[in-house]
């Protein structure tokens, strides 16, 4: 990976990353890296969208609304959800080298999480009821992680993806961590953070913050106020925390992929912050969250 100073294009406010048919379009070319991608498409009632996956495997993930998808004559129905704070959703894995046709039922927004890979796998359906849900951290570091697209939950060539819910006032992606080199304890992964921030009781726009800082050999310095539908790219560096402002719940979708032969999410904690994990044993998980496991 390059160690040059980052471009301002690593922070993409809502609309900045739009392209063609997409509300958000981050490709390996636009990001200046080799593997990870994200596209978000909005469809009206009974609307449709067609795409070629090309060299990428993708996960079709409803952000809001329901849809169906057709690939080579096979048809899958995704019940979807009202919005990202409503809980996990069902999804579809789309293989490389195919044409997919997405049909909206009543209108909605749909994410296409992607990664370049040479691995060829079949079209698959992932039911919402089988998405592993984890409670991570404790106290004001509590968050809920929906591990729909991680190793062990979904077979894929390179793509790793999950969703995180951070209640207002809490910190997540904390301790700050990195995955920008290949070692026995770390995997080299490019990462996309796509945010949705819940509005206030009268529609007031929400906000939060995200930090990325330099790691050994990689210079980067980002501290951004993030709003609904902003996107942040993490090519390298210590990233975190993501901080949800009090009163405004935060959602983000994480998409990762990299050059390693092993599809794995291995991280190194920031050495100044890793001790914080030891404080969680004596703190309760934030009662605003639900899940199946404290990690």
C-alpha positions as CSV (number, residue, x, y, z in Angstrom):
1,X,0.0,0.0,0.0
2,X,1.1,3.6,-0.6
3,X,2.4,5.6,2.3
4,X,1.8,9.0,0.7
5,X,-0.3,11.6,2.5
6,X,-4.0,10.9,2.0
7,X,-6.3,12.7,-0.4
8,X,-9.3,14.7,0.9
9,X,-11.3,12.1,-1.1
10,X,-10.9,9.7,1.7
11,X,-13.9,11.5,3.3
12,X,-16.9,11.5,1.0
13,X,-19.9,13.5,2.3
14,X,-23.3,12.4,1.2
15,X,-23.6,12.9,-2.5
16,X,-19.9,13.3,-3.1
17,X,-19.4,9.6,-4.0
18,X,-22.5,9.5,-6.2
19,X,-22.0,8.2,-9.7
20,X,-24.4,7.2,-12.5
21,X,-27.3,5.2,-11.1
22,X,-25.8,5.2,-7.6
23,X,-26.2,7.3,-4.5
24,X,-22.8,6.1,-3.4
25,X,-20.3,4.5,-5.7
26,X,-16.8,3.6,-4.4
27,X,-14.8,1.4,-6.7
28,X,-11.2,0.2,-6.4
29,X,-10.3,2.8,-9.1
30,X,-12.0,5.7,-7.4
31,X,-10.6,4.8,-4.0
32,X,-7.1,4.3,-5.4
33,X,-6.7,0.8,-4.1
34,X,-7.2,-2.8,-5.3
35,X,-10.1,-4.7,-3.8
36,X,-13.0,-3.1,-1.7
37,X,-16.1,-1.5,-3.2
38,X,-19.5,-0.1,-2.3
39,X,-22.5,1.0,-4.3
40,X,-25.8,2.1,-2.9
41,X,-28.8,2.3,-5.2
42,X,-32.2,3.9,-4.5
43,X,-35.2,2.4,-6.3
44,X,-38.8,3.6,-6.6
45,X,-41.8,1.3,-6.1
46,X,-41.5,-1.5,-8.7
47,X,-38.2,0.0,-9.8
48,X,-35.3,-2.1,-11.1
49,X,-31.6,-2.0,-11.6
50,X,-29.2,-4.2,-13.6
51,X,-25.5,-4.6,-13.0
52,X,-22.6,-6.8,-14.0
53,X,-20.5,-8.1,-11.1
54,X,-17.4,-8.4,-13.3
55,X,-14.4,-9.2,-11.3
56,X,-16.2,-8.6,-8.0
57,X,-18.2,-10.8,-5.7
58,X,-21.0,-8.8,-4.0
59,X,-23.4,-8.9,-1.2
60,X,-26.8,-7.3,-1.9
61,X,-27.9,-5.8,1.4
62,X,-31.3,-4.0,1.8
63,X,-30.8,-0.8,3.8
64,X,-34.5,-0.1,3.6
65,X,-37.2,-1.8,1.7
66,X,-37.6,-5.3,0.2
67,X,-36.4,-6.5,-3.2
68,X,-35.9,-9.5,-5.4
69,X,-32.8,-10.4,-7.4
70,X,-32.3,-12.6,-10.5
71,X,-29.0,-14.1,-11.6
72,X,-28.9,-16.6,-14.6
73,X,-32.6,-17.4,-14.2
74,X,-32.4,-18.0,-10.4
75,X,-34.6,-15.8,-8.3
76,X,-34.3,-14.8,-4.7
77,X,-36.7,-12.7,-2.6
78,X,-35.3,-10.5,0.2
79,X,-37.9,-9.3,2.7
80,X,-35.6,-6.4,3.8
81,X,-36.4,-4.1,6.6
82,X,-37.9,-0.6,7.2
83,X,-34.4,0.8,7.9
84,X,-31.0,0.0,9.3
85,X,-31.9,0.5,12.9
86,X,-34.7,-2.1,12.7
87,X,-32.4,-5.1,13.0
88,X,-30.6,-7.5,10.7
89,X,-31.8,-8.1,7.2
90,X,-31.7,-11.0,4.8
91,X,-29.2,-10.6,1.9
92,X,-28.0,-12.2,-1.2
93,X,-24.4,-13.2,-2.2
94,X,-23.8,-12.4,-5.9
95,X,-21.0,-14.3,-7.7
96,X,-18.3,-12.9,-9.9
97,X,-18.9,-12.7,-13.7
98,X,-22.7,-12.5,-13.7
99,X,-25.5,-10.1,-14.5
100,X,-27.8,-9.4,-11.6
101,X,-31.2,-7.7,-11.9
102,X,-32.6,-6.1,-8.7
103,X,-36.4,-5.4,-8.5
104,X,-37.8,-3.2,-5.8
105,X,-41.1,-4.2,-4.2
106,X,-42.2,-0.9,-2.6
107,X,-39.2,1.3,-3.1
108,X,-36.0,1.3,-1.0
109,X,-32.3,1.7,-0.8
110,X,-29.9,-1.2,-1.4
111,X,-26.2,-1.6,-0.8
112,X,-23.9,-3.7,-2.9
113,X,-20.8,-4.6,-0.9
114,X,-18.0,-5.8,-3.2
115,X,-14.5,-7.2,-3.4
116,X,-12.4,-8.2,-6.3
117,X,-11.6,-11.9,-6.2
118,X,-10.8,-14.8,-8.5
119,X,-12.9,-17.2,-6.3
120,X,-16.1,-18.4,-8.1
121,X,-19.0,-19.3,-5.7
122,X,-22.7,-19.7,-6.4
123,X,-25.6,-17.3,-5.8
124,X,-26.8,-17.7,-2.2
125,X,-29.5,-16.4,0.1
126,X,-28.7,-15.3,3.7
127,X,-31.7,-15.2,6.0
128,X,-32.0,-12.4,8.6
129,X,-32.7,-15.0,11.3
130,X,-29.3,-16.6,10.8
131,X,-27.2,-13.4,11.0
132,X,-24.9,-13.7,14.0
133,X,-25.5,-10.7,16.3
134,X,-22.8,-9.8,18.8
135,X,-22.7,-7.3,21.7
136,X,-19.2,-5.9,21.7
137,X,-17.7,-3.8,24.5
138,X,-19.5,-2.5,27.6
139,X,-20.6,0.8,29.2
140,X,-20.1,3.7,26.8
141,X,-18.1,1.4,24.5
142,X,-21.1,-0.8,23.9
143,X,-22.2,-1.5,20.4
144,X,-24.1,-4.2,18.4
145,X,-22.3,-5.9,15.5
146,X,-24.3,-7.8,12.9
147,X,-21.7,-10.2,11.4
148,X,-23.6,-11.2,8.2
149,X,-20.5,-11.3,5.9
150,X,-17.6,-12.3,8.1
151,X,-15.4,-15.5,7.9
152,X,-17.3,-18.3,9.6
153,X,-20.7,-16.8,8.9
154,X,-20.5,-16.6,5.1
155,X,-18.2,-18.3,2.6
156,X,-16.6,-15.8,0.2
157,X,-13.4,-15.2,-1.8
158,X,-12.2,-12.0,-0.3
159,X,-15.1,-9.9,1.0
160,X,-15.6,-9.3,4.7
161,X,-18.6,-7.2,5.8
162,X,-20.6,-6.3,8.9
163,X,-22.9,-3.7,10.3
164,X,-22.5,-1.8,13.6
165,X,-25.0,0.0,15.7
166,X,-23.7,2.6,18.2
167,X,-26.2,4.2,20.5
168,X,-26.1,7.9,21.0
169,X,-23.3,9.0,23.3
170,X,-21.3,5.7,22.8
171,X,-17.9,5.0,21.2
172,X,-17.2,2.2,18.8
173,X,-14.3,1.0,16.6
174,X,-12.6,1.5,19.9
175,X,-9.8,0.9,21.0
176,X,-8.5,2.3,17.7
177,X,-7.0,-0.5,15.7
178,X,-5.3,-1.2,12.4
179,X,-5.0,-3.9,9.7
180,X,-2.6,-2.5,7.2
181,X,0.2,-5.1,7.0
182,X,0.4,-8.9,6.8
183,X,1.8,-10.6,9.9
184,X,0.8,-13.6,12.0
185,X,-1.5,-11.4,14.0
186,X,-2.7,-8.8,11.4
187,X,-4.2,-8.9,7.9
188,X,-3.9,-6.3,5.2
189,X,-7.4,-5.0,4.5
190,X,-8.8,-1.9,2.8
191,X,-11.9,-0.7,4.6
192,X,-15.0,1.4,3.8
193,X,-17.2,2.9,6.5
194,X,-20.7,4.0,5.2
195,X,-22.7,5.9,7.9
196,X,-26.4,6.4,8.6
197,X,-27.2,8.6,11.5
198,X,-30.7,8.6,13.2
199,X,-32.5,11.9,13.2
200,X,-33.7,13.7,16.3
201,X,-37.3,13.6,17.5
202,X,-38.4,16.4,15.2
203,X,-36.2,15.4,12.3
204,X,-33.1,17.2,13.5
205,X,-30.0,15.9,11.5
206,X,-27.7,13.8,13.5
207,X,-24.0,13.7,13.7
208,X,-21.0,11.8,14.9
209,X,-17.2,11.8,14.5
210,X,-14.6,9.4,13.1
211,X,-10.9,9.4,13.5
212,X,-8.0,7.8,11.5
213,X,-4.4,8.4,12.4
214,X,-0.9,7.4,11.3
215,X,0.4,3.9,11.9
216,X,4.1,2.9,11.5
217,X,5.1,3.5,7.9
218,X,1.7,5.0,6.9
219,X,0.9,8.7,7.2
220,X,-2.8,9.7,7.5
221,X,-4.7,12.2,9.6
222,X,-8.5,12.3,9.5
223,X,-10.9,13.6,12.1
224,X,-14.3,14.2,10.5
225,X,-17.8,15.1,11.6
226,X,-19.9,12.5,9.9
227,X,-23.5,12.9,9.0
228,X,-26.2,10.7,7.5
229,X,-25.0,8.8,4.4
230,X,-21.4,10.0,4.5
231,X,-18.6,7.6,3.6
232,X,-15.1,7.3,4.9
233,X,-12.3,5.3,3.3
234,X,-9.5,3.7,5.4
235,X,-6.6,2.5,3.2
236,X,-4.3,2.1,6.3
237,X,-3.7,3.6,9.7
238,X,-5.2,3.4,13.2
239,X,-8.9,3.9,12.8
240,X,-11.4,4.7,15.5
241,X,-13.1,5.8,17.5
242,X,-16.4,6.3,15.8
243,X,-18.3,8.5,18.3
244,X,-22.1,8.9,18.2
245,X,-23.3,12.3,19.5
246,X,-25.7,12.0,22.4
247,X,-29.2,11.7,21.2
248,X,-28.2,10.4,17.8
249,X,-27.8,6.7,17.2
250,X,-25.1,5.8,14.6
251,X,-25.1,3.0,12.1
252,X,-22.2,2.0,9.9
253,X,-21.6,-0.6,7.3
254,X,-18.0,-2.0,7.1
255,X,-16.6,-3.5,3.9
256,X,-13.1,-5.0,3.8
257,X,-10.9,-6.9,1.4
258,X,-7.2,-7.2,0.7
259,X,-4.5,-9.1,-1.0
260,X,-3.9,-11.9,1.5
261,X,-4.4,-15.5,0.6
262,X,-6.3,-16.0,3.9
263,X,-9.7,-14.3,4.2
264,X,-9.4,-13.1,7.8
265,X,-10.0,-10.1,10.0
266,X,-6.9,-9.8,12.2
267,X,-6.2,-6.5,13.9
268,X,-3.7,-4.8,16.2
269,X,-5.0,-2.5,18.9
270,X,-3.5,0.9,19.4
271,X,-0.9,0.4,22.1
272,X,-2.1,3.4,24.1
273,X,-5.7,2.2,24.2
274,X,-5.8,-1.6,24.3
275,X,-5.9,-1.5,28.1
276,X,-9.4,-0.2,27.9
277,X,-10.7,-3.7,27.0
278,X,-9.8,-4.8,30.5
279,X,-12.3,-2.4,32.0
280,X,-15.3,-3.9,30.2
281,X,-15.5,-7.0,32.5
282,X,-16.8,-4.9,35.3
283,X,-19.3,-2.8,33.3
284,X,-22.8,-3.8,32.0
285,X,-23.6,-3.7,28.3
286,X,-25.7,-0.6,27.4
287,X,-29.3,-1.7,27.9
288,X,-30.4,0.0,24.7
289,X,-28.8,-2.8,22.7
290,X,-29.9,-6.3,22.1
291,X,-27.9,-9.3,20.9
292,X,-26.8,-12.8,21.7
293,X,-23.2,-12.5,22.9
294,X,-20.9,-10.1,24.7
295,X,-17.4,-10.0,23.0
